Amino acid sequence: MDILIPKKKWSFVARWWWLGVLVLAGTGAAGLYWPRPGQQLHVAASRLTISPVTRGNFQEFTAIDGVVQPLRTVYLDAAEAGTVQQVLVEEGTTLTAGQPLLRLANPDLQLEMVNRETAVYELMNNLRNTRTQLLQNRILRQNQLADIDFQLAEARRVFNTNKVLYDQKVIARQDYLQSQNAYRYQLRRRQLTQQTLRQDSIAMQQQLGTMQESVQRMTSNLALMRRQLDDLLLRAPIGGRLSSLAAEVGEAKTRGQRLGQIDALAGVKLHAAVDEFYIARIAAGQVGEVVVDGQAYALRVTKIYAQVTKGLQIDLAFTGTPPPGLRRGQTLPIRLALSAKAPAVLLPKGGFYQQTVGNWAFKLTADGTRAQRVAIRLGRQNPDYYEVLAGLQPGDRVVTSSYEGYADQQELVLDNRQPDAP
């Protein structure tokens, strides 16, 4: 037979005892994760970086590296294919415009030049012969016309005389009609000869004009080929320094192949790559700055390359006189402005931001012996400063080094006597 066992009930004292244990455990756990008011840590002041909060002009900018390049570079390409016959200068030579650099040899082009010259001379000779022949034909036609004029005049005289005699019944009608027909024949003959002479003149002019145009075209082609032969002697298009020349005697070069380049001596520019994050904020005319030997020089963006390769490629030019002694390929640090300068409260950048994300910082007390945790709010930033929006005032001093090891403290006691580790 089953026996009913009565359910045990917690006593009043036991319930309150266990509740107290749970409260104490929770309080202990909270103390492990949240700093308690007044919690302090002694830290050696020599291990901290302390920076003052100041008021000044804040400007967003990005730091990039610029490579010195000549303001103008002219590339040397082979206008005609050929074999390097002679190199007349060396790399690094300062050139004048038109100075010969190297000579190429192209036997095929030279042979074609001879053939074309021969063809032009033959055509010009044919033109002279044709002109002479046409002139002779014209003279022959004019002689025929002169003979016809004489015969026409004689036929006219006979006809007029016979007409008078026929009217006076001195000669027979047959003689009169014969002289009339002879006159009309000579008159018609003269008209046909004049027409033939006129058509021959027109045909002669057209033929001479066609041949003359052919000679002019071939002469133009010949002049073009002469220029091609002249291109076998490579000359400097501008004055400057020959920064590279890739040519050795006996080396074959194709048309359009790069042979070298000339850097103009007047002026330099800086070529730089900007992170793609700033593409939308870069525009022509944007200003920048570079410091050389302690002196700042203003820059201006002059060109933005359309193709983005390893960042946005830009060119910057000096707005004034560039620094002396710059050499091609030299690298200079550039501060490229992304906004205009505006008054703001400034806090130098430091490692503290990694632990606080700009939400709080250790601010030193007036006597400089302690650093208390205060809430702050930061805005924009550049490679040097944060813009302070709230929590700090000009004149405050802040620990800006890394907070690793004491990010859960409420106050730091600065000890100048011993370098306590956190």
Residue pairs with C-beta under 8 A, 6 or more apart in sequence:
35 408
35 409
35 410
36 410
37 410
38 410
38 411
39 408
39 409
39 410
39 411
40 409
40 410
40 411
40 412
40 413
41 406
41 409
41 411
41 412
41 413
41 422
42 412
42 413
42 415
42 420
43 406
43 412
43 413
43 414
43 415
43 420
43 422
44 414
44 415
44 416
44 418
44 419
44 420
44 421
45 414
45 415
45 416
46 416
46 419
47 401
47 419
48 371
48 399
48 401
48 412
48 414
49 350
49 399
49 400
49 401
50 364
50 397
50 398
50 399
50 400
51 347
51 348
51 350
51 397
51 398
51 400
52 348
52 395
52 396
52 397
52 398
53 345
53 346
53 347
53 388
53 392
53 393
53 394
53 395
53 396
53 397
53 398
54 345
54 346
54 394
55 343
55 344
55 345
55 346
55 394
56 343
56 344
56 346
57 341
57 342
57 343
57 344
58 341
58 342
58 343
58 344
58 346
58 380
58 382
58 385
58 387
59 337
59 338
59 339
59 340
59 341
59 342
59 382
60 337
60 338
60 339
60 380
60 381
60 382
61 288
61 335
61 336
61 337
61 338
61 339
61 382
61 383
62 274
62 275
62 278
62 335
62 336
62 338
62 382
62 383
63 333
63 334
63 335
63 336
63 383
64 272
64 273
64 274
64 333
64 334
64 336
65 272
65 331
65 332
65 333
65 334
66 270
66 271
66 272
66 290
66 316
66 331
66 332
66 333
66 334
67 270
67 271
67 272
67 329
67 330
67 331
67 332
68 268
68 269
68 270
68 326
68 327
68 328
68 329
68 330
68 331
68 332
69 268
69 269
69 270
69 271
69 315
69 328
70 240
70 243
70 263
70 264
70 265
70 267
70 268
70 269
70 328
71 264
71 266
71 267
71 268
71 269
71 317
72 238
72 240
72 263
72 264
72 266
72 267
73 243
73 261
73 262
73 263
73 264
74 237
74 238
74 240
74 261
74 262
74 264
75 258
75 260
75 261
76 101
76 234
76 237
76 245
76 258
76 259
76 260
76 261
76 262
77 256
77 257
77 258
77 259
78 104
78 234
78 253
78 254
78 255
78 256
78 257
78 259
79 228
79 231
79 234
79 255
80 104
80 106
80 109
80 228
80 231
80 232
80 255
81 104
81 106
81 252
81 253
81 254
81 255
82 104
82 105
82 106
82 109
82 232
82 252
82 253
83 104
83 105
83 106
83 250
83 251
83 252
83 253
84 102
84 103
84 104
84 247
84 248
84 249
84 250
84 251
84 252
84 253
85 102
85 103
85 104
85 105
85 249
86 102
86 103
86 249
87 101
87 102
87 245
87 247
87 248
87 249
88 100
88 101
88 102
88 103
89 95
89 99
89 100
89 101
89 102
89 242
89 245
90 242
90 245
91 242
91 243
91 244
91 245
91 260
92 241
92 242
92 243
93 241
93 242
94 239
94 240
94 241
94 242
94 265
95 101
95 236
95 239
95 240
95 241
95 242
95 262
96 236
96 239
97 236
97 237
97 238
97 239
98 235
98 236
99 235
99 236
100 233
100 234
100 235
101 234
101 235
101 236
101 242
101 245
101 260
102 233
102 234
102 245
102 247
102 259
103 232
103 233
103 234
104 232
104 233
104 234
104 253
105 232
106 232
109 225
109 228
109 229
109 232
110 229
112 225
113 222
113 225
113 226
113 229
116 218
116 221
116 222
116 225
117 222
119 218
120 215
120 218
120 219
120 222
123 211
123 214
123 215
123 218
124 215
126 211
127 208
127 211
127 212
127 215
130 207
130 208
130 211
131 208
134 204
134 207
134 208
137 200
137 204
138 197
138 200
138 201
138 204
141 193
141 196
141 197
141 200
142 197
144 193
145 190
145 193
145 194
145 197
148 186
148 189
148 190
148 193
149 190
151 186
151 189
152 183
152 186
152 187
152 189
152 190
154 186
155 179
155 182
155 183
155 185
155 186
155 187
156 183
156 186
158 179
158 182
158 183
159 179
159 180
159 182
159 183
161 179
162 171
162 175
162 176
162 179
162 180
163 176
163 179
163 180
165 171
165 176
166 173
166 175
166 176
234 259
236 242
236 262
237 262
238 262
238 264
239 264
239 265
240 262
240 263
240 264
240 265
241 262
241 263
241 265
242 260
242 261
242 262
243 260
243 261
243 262
243 263
243 328
244 260
244 261
245 259
245 260
246 258
246 259
246 260
247 253
247 259
247 260
253 259
263 328
267 317
267 322
268 318
268 322
268 326
268 328
269 302
269 315
269 316
269 317
269 318
270 290
270 299
270 315
270 316
270 317
270 332
270 334
271 313
271 314
271 315
271 316
272 313
272 314
272 316
272 334
272 336
273 310
273 311
273 312
273 313
273 314
274 282
274 311
274 312
274 314
274 336
275 311
275 312
276 308
276 311
276 312
278 312
278 338
279 308
279 312
281 338
282 301
282 304
282 312
282 314
282 336
283 301
283 304
284 301
284 302
284 303
284 304
285 300
285 301
286 300
286 301
286 336
286 337
287 298
287 299
287 300
287 301
287 319
287 337
288 298
288 299
288 300
288 301
288 316
288 334
288 335
288 336
288 337
289 296
289 297
289 298
289 299
289 334
289 335
289 337
290 296
290 297
290 299
290 332
290 333
290 334
290 335
291 297
291 333
292 323
292 326
292 332
293 323
295 323
297 318
297 320
297 322
297 323
298 318
298 319
298 320
299 316
299 317
299 318
299 319
299 334
300 316
300 317
300 319
301 314
301 315
301 316
301 336
302 315
302 316
302 317
303 314
303 315
304 312
304 313
304 314
305 312
305 313
305 314
307 313
316 334
316 336
326 332
335 383
339 380
344 379
344 387
344 388
345 387
345 388
345 392
345 393
345 394
346 385
346 386
346 387
346 388
347 361
347 378
347 385
347 386
347 388
347 392
347 398
347 400
348 384
348 385
348 386
348 400
349 381
349 383
349 384
349 385
349 386
349 400
350 400
350 401
350 402
351 400
351 401
351 402
351 403
351 404
352 361
352 362
352 398
352 399
352 400
352 401
352 402
352 403
353 378
353 386
354 402
354 403
354 404
355 402
355 403
355 404
355 407
356 403
356 407
358 376
358 377
358 378
358 386
359 375
359 376
359 377
360 373
360 374
360 375
360 376
360 391
361 373
361 374
361 376
361 391
361 392
361 398
361 399
361 400
362 371
362 372
362 373
362 374
362 398
362 399
362 403
362 412
363 371
363 372
363 374
363 392
363 396
363 397
363 398
363 399
364 370
364 371
364 372
364 396
364 397
364 398
364 399
364 414
365 371
365 372
368 397
368 414
369 413
369 414
370 411
370 412
370 413
370 414
371 399
371 411
371 412
371 414
372 410
372 411
372 412
373 409
373 410
373 411
374 391
374 392
375 391
376 388
376 390
376 391
376 392
377 388
377 389
377 390
377 391
378 386
378 387
378 388
378 389
379 386
379 387
379 388
379 389
380 386
380 387
381 387
392 398
399 412
405 421
405 422
406 412
406 422
